[in-house]
């Protein structure tokens, strides 16, 4: 279990250092059998310690001290419906979240699995931490690996925590490339 908790801390710091979250935003979890390790609420992902990671059962009951992320229900809903998912990275990365706040769709580019649909799926805004967000995010994700939350952020899932993190990085780089392309295509020649 210590190794798993250490990986959550390492990935959390990496996500923060890459600018995919800022302040006290974002949350990360991993499943170890019937136990979920999740980052705490109202604490920066940049400075987590082992005792900060909250272990919960599949019903959301805390098995350790601390208060889990306010998005714990969203994580649990996904884990309950997706036995293939063992890791969730939820970011507020600036470019991808910019697309989530806009009317522009974010294309799915090659580099992270088969392209089955041309755009990343998204769901309408639901209040962060709400049961509605948990249910709608799970349904919107379906069997996919990425979901944009309108006016909120991004969810990436995988069977491994490092893979979910790499996907979050890839989504942000994809959004950055598309943003630059949109700006260059809309700029008048000087």
Backbone torsions as a table, in degrees:
resi	resn	phi	psi	omega
1	UNK	NA	-37.7	-179.6
2	UNK	-59.0	-40.8	179.7
3	UNK	-62.1	-41.1	179.8
4	UNK	-65.9	-43.4	178.4
5	UNK	-64.1	-41.7	178.6
6	UNK	-60.8	-36.2	178.9
7	UNK	-68.3	-39.2	176.8
8	UNK	-59.9	-44.0	-180.0
9	UNK	-63.9	-45.0	179.7
10	UNK	-61.8	-46.9	179.4
11	UNK	-65.3	-39.1	178.9
12	UNK	-59.5	-47.1	179.5
13	UNK	-63.6	-42.2	179.6
14	UNK	-61.8	-45.0	178.9
15	UNK	-61.5	-40.9	178.5
16	UNK	-66.6	-48.0	-178.3
17	UNK	-62.1	-29.1	178.9
18	UNK	-83.7	-0.1	177.9
19	UNK	76.8	20.1	179.2
20	UNK	-82.9	-14.8	172.4
21	UNK	-141.8	159.7	175.0
22	UNK	-142.4	165.4	179.9
23	UNK	55.5	-125.1	-179.5
24	UNK	-113.6	25.2	-176.6
25	UNK	-88.6	167.3	176.4
26	UNK	80.7	161.8	177.2
27	UNK	-157.4	153.5	-174.6
28	UNK	-138.2	141.3	176.3
29	UNK	-143.8	161.7	174.9
30	UNK	-144.6	146.9	-179.9
31	UNK	-100.9	132.8	173.8
32	UNK	-124.4	91.5	-175.7
33	UNK	68.3	-119.3	179.2
34	UNK	-100.7	14.3	179.7
35	UNK	-116.3	139.3	177.2
36	UNK	-113.0	128.8	170.9
37	UNK	-99.2	127.3	-175.5
38	UNK	-137.5	148.3	178.1
39	UNK	-67.5	153.8	-176.6
40	UNK	-79.4	164.5	175.2
41	UNK	-79.6	150.3	173.8
42	UNK	54.6	38.2	175.2
43	UNK	-139.3	135.3	-179.2
44	UNK	-64.1	138.9	177.0
45	UNK	-68.8	-10.3	-177.6
46	UNK	-78.0	-19.1	-170.5
47	UNK	-132.9	35.1	-177.6
48	UNK	-77.5	148.7	175.1
49	UNK	-121.1	167.0	-177.2
50	UNK	-53.6	-42.6	-177.6
51	UNK	-70.2	-12.5	179.2
52	UNK	-78.9	-27.8	-177.9
53	UNK	-71.8	126.8	-176.8
54	UNK	-98.2	129.4	175.5
55	UNK	-97.8	131.3	178.6
56	UNK	-130.6	156.7	173.2
57	UNK	-87.7	-179.9	-175.5
58	UNK	-69.3	-9.4	174.7
59	UNK	-95.7	0.7	178.5
60	UNK	86.4	6.5	179.0
61	UNK	-78.7	128.7	-178.5
62	UNK	-67.7	133.0	177.0
63	UNK	-102.6	-9.6	178.9
64	UNK	-134.7	173.6	177.3
65	UNK	-71.4	163.1	176.7
66	UNK	105.2	169.1	-178.6
67	UNK	-115.0	117.6	-178.3
68	UNK	-66.6	163.5	176.3
69	UNK	-46.7	146.7	177.0
70	UNK	-64.2	-14.6	179.2
71	UNK	-94.1	15.2	-176.6
72	UNK	-56.4	-37.2	180.0
73	UNK	-63.3	-37.8	178.8
74	UNK	-64.1	-44.9	178.6
75	UNK	-61.1	-48.1	-177.7
76	UNK	-63.0	-40.9	179.6
77	UNK	-59.4	-43.1	179.4
78	UNK	-66.1	-46.3	179.9
79	UNK	-60.9	-38.4	-179.4
80	UNK	-66.0	-36.5	-176.9
81	UNK	-90.0	-17.8	-174.2
82	UNK	-125.9	87.7	179.8
83	UNK	-63.6	-17.0	179.1
84	UNK	-80.9	-12.1	-178.1
85	UNK	-95.8	125.6	176.8
86	UNK	-122.9	4.0	-178.0
87	UNK	-153.9	139.1	178.3
88	UNK	-134.7	130.9	175.4
89	UNK	-121.6	117.5	179.5
90	UNK	-112.7	115.3	-176.6
91	UNK	-117.3	168.1	171.5
92	UNK	-124.8	44.5	-176.6
93	UNK	-60.3	137.5	-167.8
94	UNK	-60.3	-45.3	-177.0
95	UNK	-73.2	-48.4	179.6
96	UNK	-64.0	-39.5	177.8
97	UNK	-68.6	-32.8	173.4
98	UNK	-57.6	-42.6	176.0
99	UNK	-63.9	-38.2	180.0
100	UNK	-65.6	-25.7	178.1
101	UNK	-90.8	-6.4	-176.4
102	UNK	-106.7	-178.8	174.7
103	UNK	-96.4	9.0	179.5
104	UNK	-88.9	141.2	176.0
105	UNK	-89.6	149.2	179.2
106	UNK	-99.4	118.0	-178.6
107	UNK	-68.7	148.6	173.4
108	UNK	-94.1	115.9	-178.3
109	UNK	-100.4	160.0	176.2
110	UNK	-64.2	152.6	177.2
111	UNK	128.7	-12.2	179.4
112	UNK	-147.8	65.5	177.0
113	UNK	94.3	172.7	-177.6
114	UNK	-65.6	138.0	177.3
115	UNK	-88.9	107.5	-179.6
116	UNK	-97.7	-28.3	177.5
117	UNK	-134.9	147.6	-174.3
118	UNK	-69.9	-23.5	-177.0
119	UNK	-125.2	152.6	174.3
120	UNK	-69.4	139.0	179.3
121	UNK	-70.0	156.4	176.5
122	UNK	-143.7	159.6	174.4
123	UNK	-123.9	158.0	178.1
124	UNK	-67.7	160.6	-177.4
125	UNK	-62.8	134.5	169.1
126	UNK	-133.0	150.3	-178.3
127	UNK	-58.5	129.5	177.6
128	UNK	-55.0	136.8	179.4
129	UNK	83.5	-3.9	-177.1
130	UNK	-82.7	156.8	176.0
131	UNK	-63.6	-34.6	178.9
132	UNK	-61.8	-42.3	177.9
133	UNK	-63.0	-43.8	-179.2
134	UNK	-57.6	-48.8	-177.8
135	UNK	-67.8	-47.9	-177.3
136	UNK	-68.2	-35.3	177.6
137	UNK	-65.9	-42.7	179.0
138	UNK	-62.6	-45.0	178.8
139	UNK	-66.3	-42.2	-179.5
140	UNK	-65.5	-34.5	178.6
141	UNK	-69.3	-38.0	-179.1
142	UNK	54.6	-127.6	177.5
143	UNK	-98.0	10.6	-177.5
144	UNK	-80.7	-174.2	-178.1
145	UNK	-122.4	-6.9	180.0
146	UNK	-140.3	144.2	175.5
147	UNK	-146.1	132.5	172.1
148	UNK	-90.4	132.7	176.1
149	UNK	-100.7	112.9	-176.6
150	UNK	-51.9	132.7	178.9
151	UNK	55.7	30.8	-174.5
152	UNK	-145.2	-69.2	-175.0
153	UNK	174.2	-148.8	-172.2
154	UNK	-134.3	142.7	171.7
155	UNK	-118.5	131.2	173.4
156	UNK	-124.6	135.3	-179.3
157	UNK	-128.1	155.5	177.4
158	UNK	-162.7	177.0	174.8
159	UNK	-82.9	-15.3	179.7
160	UNK	-130.6	143.0	-176.7
161	UNK	-62.1	-44.1	179.9
162	UNK	-61.5	-38.4	179.6
163	UNK	-66.2	-40.2	177.3
164	UNK	-63.4	-38.9	177.5
165	UNK	-65.8	-45.8	179.3
166	UNK	-61.4	-36.0	177.0
167	UNK	-65.5	-41.5	177.9
168	UNK	-61.7	-40.2	176.5
169	UNK	-63.9	-44.5	-179.4
170	UNK	-63.0	-42.6	178.4
171	UNK	-60.4	-43.5	179.7
172	UNK	-65.3	-42.2	178.1
173	UNK	-65.3	-37.7	175.7
174	UNK	-61.9	-44.8	179.3
175	UNK	-64.3	-40.2	179.0
176	UNK	-62.5	-46.1	178.9
177	UNK	-60.9	-44.0	-179.4
178	UNK	-68.3	-36.1	177.0
179	UNK	-63.2	-47.6	179.2
180	UNK	-60.4	-42.3	178.9
181	UNK	-60.7	-45.7	179.1
182	UNK	-60.2	-42.4	179.8
183	UNK	-66.6	-44.2	-179.9
184	UNK	-65.7	-38.6	179.5
185	UNK	-71.6	-22.9	-178.6
186	UNK	-95.6	-11.9	-178.0
187	UNK	-77.0	140.6	175.0
188	UNK	-80.2	150.1	176.3
189	UNK	-62.0	138.6	-179.9
190	UNK	-84.5	NA	NA
